[in-house]
């Protein structure tokens, strides 16, 4: 039940209370109703409204004069009506941002957006701020990933899968690829199969697991992921042919491709517990935003309204993150609503071409 619905329900209960019967019964029901209102406001996290209601409640006095009771009851009702009107003014929509913005991106992006809006609708504003921060972070990462520039947003780069490869691969480099790198992909696919209820003992090839486990589960499997997997398998087949069948660029691309697929599986199937190669930590959100805004025009076009909006967005999720804890409120989130919408639209555009 939303705050608006709760207050509307309490106003309806008021009408029942003051028509409960004889004056004594009405007064008794009215007192119970006052307590219900106080409890409802407190449970909804409406601290200022709850405090004002309690102060007004303490001023309520009943006398033998029936007219006095009616006047005071109507006065308390007016306070609740005022709270409802104020709530309607500051609650422009049931969503923090329109879900249409992220439709057609990827499953995990839509899930994050749904959770952020769901927390907002439930009044779980601290949780909402965390989900918004995560959504923005991933959209920026996906923007760089779409350009093949993830290394630009890492603190360090120690790629166990992308170690230096000679222009003409040596036998030992090919052996490491076949015996160490490619098996990481096969293990990850088996872990996904097991997490979905399959047998962890099944000894299927990577191709078999991809076709029987991944493709049926992800009807919206991105084309680039499918193409990357096919490229990696083709490179593996070439590597079996020995040095003469493989170039250094093919081997480097395959190593990067395995890393890319592992990250994708890690995001899509979190319950599989897939271990990722050590690629260095993604930089903090503040630096992610600055790096996103600092790239050349050849990367992506940044709308004029999006540039200040993205800098404002950093404040969402940062509330209380440093030093003394500060409670996140609806007013806090609504303050950044326009910036958030502009920022998400910009990031979805660069990451997914929408």
N, C-alpha and C positions, 0 to 999 in steps of 0.2 A: 504494500500500500504506500503510495506516494504521500508526501507531506500535505499536498493539496487535498487529496482524498481523505486523509486522516481528519483534517480540520472540517471538511464538509460533513463527515460522519459525526463529529462532535457537535456541530451546529444542529444537525438533525436530532441528535440525542437531547439537546437543550429543549426543543419543542416538546418532546415527550416528558421531560422532567417537570416543566412548569404547568403541564396539564395532567399531572398524575392523580389529581383528586382534590381533597380538602387542602386548605392553605398549609396545614402542618405537614402533610405528606409531600406537597410541592416543595416546601422548604427543605425537607429531608433529602429529596431526590436532587434538588439543586446543589446541595452541599456535596453529594456524591459526584455529581457532574463536574463540579469545580475540581475535585481531586483527579478525575479522569483526564480533564484537560491538562492539568499540571503534569501528570504522568506521561501523557502523550507528547507534550512539548519536550520534556526531558529526554524521552526515549528517542525522539527524532533528532536530538543534538541541537535543538533550537535554544541555545543557552540564554541569549538575550531576551527572547520572548518568554521563556520560562521564568526568568527573574522578574520581568515586568508583571507577569500574571500573578506570581506569588505576592508581590507587593500590593497589587490591587485586591487580591483575595483577602489579605489581612485587614483591609479597610472595610470589608463587607460586614454590615451589622443588620440584624433582623429585629424589628419592633412589631408591636401589635397592629400597627397601621398597615393594611394590605397594600396600599399604594406605594409605601416605602419599599416593600419586598419587590414589587414589580419593577420599580424604577432601578433598583440595584441589580436585579437580574438582567434587565435589558442593558444596563451599563456594562456588565461583564460580557454579555453576548457581543456588544459593540466592539469590545477589545479584541475578541476572537475574530470577528469579521474584519477588523483592521489588519490583523496578522495575515489573514487569508489574502486580502487585497495587496499587501506588501509582498507576499510570497509570489503572487502572480506577476507582479512587476519585475521581480528579479529572477524569475524562472522562465526564460524565453522559450525553452523547449525541454522535452524529456531527455534529450541527448546532449552531451557536451559538444559533440561534433557529428555531422551527418554520416551515417554508415556508407552512403552512396560514394563517398570519396575513395574508400578503399576497396570497393567491389571490383572484382576482376584482377586483383593483385595476386596474392598467394594465400593459401589456407591459414598459415600461421599469422599473417598480417591481419586478416579478417578476425581471427580469434582474439588477438590482442586488442583490437579496436572494440570488439564486442564486450570483452572484459572491462575495458576502461569505461565504456558507456554504461555497462551494467552496474559497476561500482558507483558511478555518478547517480544513477537512478535510485539505487538503494540507500544513498546517503553515506556510503563508505568512502569518504573523500580522501583520506590518507591512502587507501588502497588504489583509488582512482589516479592519484598523482603518481604513484609508483608505476602503474600500467602505462600511463601517458608517457612517462620518461622512457620506459622500455620501448614503446612503439616508435617514438622519435629516433631513438638510438638505432634501432634495427632498420628503419627506413633510410637513415643516412648510410649505414653500412651497406645496405642493398644498392644504394645509388653508386657507391664506389665499386661495389662488386660488379655492377652492370657494365662498368667501364674497364673491368679487369685490373683495378688499381687498389685492391685491398691492402697491399703493402704500404700504401701511402698513409694509412690510418692505424698502423701498428707501432707500438713503442719500440719493439725490437723485432728482428726477423731471423729466426733460427729454424728454418724449415727442414725438418728431418727428411721430408719427401722431396725437397727441391735443392738438394745439395749440388755443388758444382758438377757439371757434366761436360766432358770434352766435346769438341766439335765433332769428332769421330769417336763414339763411345768405346770405352775399353771393355774387355771381357768381364772384369770385376764389376764395372758400373752396371752392365746388363744383368749380371748375376744378382746384384743387390736389388735391382728393380723386380726381378722375377721371384726372388726368395724372401724379400722383406717388404717392399712397397706394395706390390699388387696383392699379396696376402692380407694386408691391412684392409683393403676394400672387401675381399671375400669374407673376412671375419666380421666386418661391420654388417654386411648383408645377412649373415647367419644370425647375428645379434638381433637385427630387426625381425627376422623370421621368428625367433624364439619369443620376442616381446609381444608378438601378435598371436601367440598360442601354438606356434609350430614346434617341431622337435628340435632341440638344440644340438642333437646328435646327427642331424641330416648332413650329409657330405655332398651338397650340391655345388656346382660351379657358380662363379659369379654371374654368368649369363643366365643360368637357370633360375637363380634366386631373383635376379632383376626382372625376368619375364613373369615369374609365377608369384612373386611377393610384392615387389615395388609397383609395377605397372597397374595391377588390378586395384591396389589400395589408393593410388593417386591418379584419379581420372584427369586431373589438371596438371599432370607432370610437365614442368617447363621444357620447352624445346631445347634450350641450351644444355640442360642437365642430360636429356636423352642423347644429344649429339656428343656431349663430353664422354658419357659412358661408352658409346660406340667407338669413339676415338681411342680411349684407354684400352679397350679389348683388342682393337686392331693393332695397337702398338705392342701389346703383350704377344700377339701372334707373330708379329715381325721379330720381336726379341728372341723368340724361340729359334728363329732362323740364323741367329748369330750376328756378328759384327757387321757383315756386309749388307744386312737387310735394314739397318736402322741408322738414322742420323741423330746427332746430338740434340737438335731442336725437337725432333719427335719425342725423344726420351724426356726432355725437360717439360714439354707440353703434357705428356702423360702423367708425370709426377704432379704437376700443378692441377691436372684434371682430377686425379685421385683425391687430392686435398679438397678441391671444390665439392666433389660428390660427398665426401665425408662430412663436410660442414652442412650440406643440404640435408643429409640423413639425420644428422645430429639435431637439426631444427625441427624436422618433420616427425621424427620418432624419438622424442625425449626419453621415453621409458626404456629404450634399447640400451642406454648408457654407453653410447659410442665414444671412444677415446679419440680425440683429435690430435694430429701432429702438432708439435710445439711450433707455433707460428708467431709468438709474441702477443702481448696483450693489446686489445683494442684500446685506443686512447679514450680519455674521459669524455663525457658528453659535451662539456664546454669546448674542449679542443676539437671534437668531432664537428661541432657547429662552425667553429672558426675555419677549420680546414675545408668544410663544404663551401663556405662563402668565399674562400680565397682562391678557389680553382679558376683556371682560365676559361674564357667563354667557349672554348672548343669542347669543354666537358659538358656543360649544360647551361641553359639560359635561366637566370634567376629573376623572377618577377620583382618589380619595384616594391610591392607590398610585402613580399616574402622576406626580404633581407632584414628589416627591423623585427618582423614577426618571429623569425628563427632565433634571434638574440633574446627576445622576450621569453620564448618557450623554455629556455634553460631554467628559468625560475620555477617552472612546474616540476615538482618532484624534488627540488632543492629546498623547499620549505622545511625547515627543521633538520636538514641533513647535516648541518654544521653547527656546533655549539649547542645552545639551549634549544630544546624541542619546542616547536611551534605547531599547534594543531592546524591541519588543513581544513578549511571550511568551504562551503559552496560558493561564498562570495569570493574566496581566493581563486577558485577555478574559473568562475564566471568572468573575473577580471581579465583573464588571459584567453577567453573563449575565441574572440575574433582572430587573435594572433595564432592560436592553435589551429583553427580551420585553414587559415592562409598558409601556415607552415606545412601542414599535412598535405594539402593540395600540391604545393611546390615539390615536396619530397616524393610523393607518389608519381608525379610527372617525370622526375629525373630517374627514378628507380624502375618504373614500369611503363613509361611512355604514355601515361594517361593525361 
